Amino acid sequence: QVQLVESGGGLVQPGGSLGLSCAASGRTFSNNAMGWFRQAPGKERELIAAIGWNWSGRRLYYTDSVKGRFTISRDNAKNTVSLQMNMLKPEDTAVYYCAARETSEIAYRKAAYDYWGRGTQVTVSS
């Protein structure tokens, strides 16, 4: 059974940092696109960062609101994908989800992802 399990969420003050990790089990995802989504109360779940491959090589994606502050990375040996979040803002408060595709190319719609974690809460507040 394939499982994605997020960890690392919590409460942090504005301007602080937090690292999220997603551990995959049941299969390896070293050649698959993986992404981090978030969903704030009353809002749609949105893709904020992703890592994958296409014909030109490795690709990274960040939504505009997190560019320069968040960094996605993966450790294929550990079958994990991480999200380092710096300079956090109150508007980053949301439930953060890890997701994986069956293919290597990044997709932007949540319906394109085949596997999901249960999410971890991130709250940015003073």
C-alpha positions as CSV (number, residue, x, y, z in Angstrom):
1,Q,0.0,0.0,0.0
2,V,1.4,3.4,-1.1
3,Q,1.5,6.0,1.7
4,L,2.7,9.6,1.8
5,V,3.2,10.9,5.4
6,E,3.9,14.6,6.0
7,S,5.7,15.8,9.1
8,G,7.2,19.1,10.4
9,G,4.2,21.3,10.7
10,G,3.5,23.5,13.6
11,L,3.3,27.1,15.0
12,V,5.9,29.6,14.0
13,Q,6.2,33.4,14.3
14,P,6.1,35.6,11.2
15,G,9.6,35.8,9.7
16,G,10.4,32.4,11.0
17,S,11.3,29.1,9.3
18,L,9.9,25.6,9.2
19,G,10.8,22.5,7.3
20,L,8.3,20.0,6.1
21,S,9.1,16.4,5.1
22,C,7.1,13.8,3.2
23,A,8.1,10.2,3.5
24,A,6.8,7.8,0.9
25,S,6.4,4.1,1.5
26,G,5.1,1.2,-0.5
27,R,7.0,2.2,-3.7
28,T,9.7,4.5,-4.8
29,F,9.0,7.9,-6.4
30,S,12.5,8.7,-7.6
31,N,11.3,9.2,-11.2
32,N,7.9,10.7,-10.4
33,A,6.8,14.3,-10.1
34,M,6.0,15.3,-6.6
35,G,4.5,18.4,-5.2
36,W,3.5,20.4,-2.2
37,F,0.0,21.8,-2.1
38,R,-1.6,23.9,0.6
39,Q,-5.2,24.7,1.5
40,A,-6.2,27.7,3.7
41,P,-9.6,27.9,5.3
42,G,-12.3,28.7,2.7
43,K,-9.8,28.5,-0.2
44,E,-9.0,26.0,-2.9
45,R,-6.1,23.6,-2.5
46,E,-3.2,25.1,-4.6
47,L,0.1,23.8,-5.8
48,I,2.9,25.8,-4.3
49,A,6.0,23.8,-5.2
50,A,6.8,20.8,-7.3
51,I,9.8,18.8,-8.6
52,G,9.8,16.6,-11.7
53,W,11.5,15.9,-15.0
54,N,10.8,16.5,-18.7
55,W,12.8,16.2,-21.9
56,S,15.1,19.0,-20.9
57,G,15.9,17.7,-17.5
58,R,14.9,18.4,-13.9
59,R,12.2,21.0,-13.4
60,L,11.2,22.9,-10.3
61,Y,8.0,24.9,-9.9
62,Y,7.1,27.6,-7.3
63,T,4.0,29.6,-7.2
64,D,4.7,33.4,-7.2
65,S,3.8,33.9,-3.6
66,V,6.5,31.6,-2.3
67,K,9.3,32.2,-4.8
68,G,12.5,33.1,-3.0
69,R,11.2,31.9,0.3
70,F,10.4,28.2,-0.1
71,T,12.7,25.5,-1.5
72,I,11.6,22.0,-2.5
73,S,14.1,19.1,-2.6
74,R,14.1,15.4,-2.7
75,D,16.2,12.6,-1.3
76,N,15.8,9.5,-3.5
77,A,17.8,7.3,-1.2
78,K,15.3,8.0,1.6
79,N,12.3,8.3,-0.7
80,T,11.4,11.7,0.7
81,V,10.6,15.1,-0.5
82,S,11.0,18.2,1.6
83,L,9.9,21.8,1.7
84,Q,12.0,24.4,3.5
85,M,10.0,27.5,4.3
86,N,11.7,30.7,5.2
87,M,10.5,34.2,5.9
88,L,7.0,32.8,6.8
89,K,4.0,35.1,6.7
90,P,0.6,34.9,8.3
91,E,-0.9,34.2,4.8
92,D,1.2,31.0,4.6
93,T,-1.1,29.5,7.3
94,A,-2.7,26.4,5.8
95,V,-2.8,22.7,5.8
96,Y,0.1,21.5,3.7
97,Y,-0.2,18.3,1.6
98,C,2.4,16.2,-0.2
99,A,1.3,14.6,-3.5
100,A,2.9,12.4,-6.1
101,R,2.1,11.6,-9.8
102,E,2.5,8.4,-11.7
103,T,4.5,10.3,-14.3
104,S,7.6,12.5,-14.2
105,E,6.2,15.8,-15.5
106,I,5.0,18.4,-13.2
107,A,1.3,19.2,-13.3
108,Y,-0.5,22.1,-11.7
109,R,-4.0,20.7,-11.1
110,K,-4.6,18.7,-8.0
111,A,-6.7,16.2,-10.0
112,A,-3.5,15.2,-11.9
113,Y,-1.9,13.8,-8.7
114,D,-2.4,10.2,-7.9
115,Y,-1.2,9.9,-4.3
116,W,-1.8,12.2,-1.4
117,G,-0.7,12.6,2.2
118,R,-3.1,13.5,4.9
119,G,-1.6,16.9,5.4
120,T,0.1,18.8,8.2
121,Q,-1.0,22.1,9.7
122,V,1.3,25.2,9.5
123,T,0.3,28.2,11.5
124,V,2.1,31.5,11.2
125,S,1.2,33.8,14.0
126,S,2.6,36.0,16.7
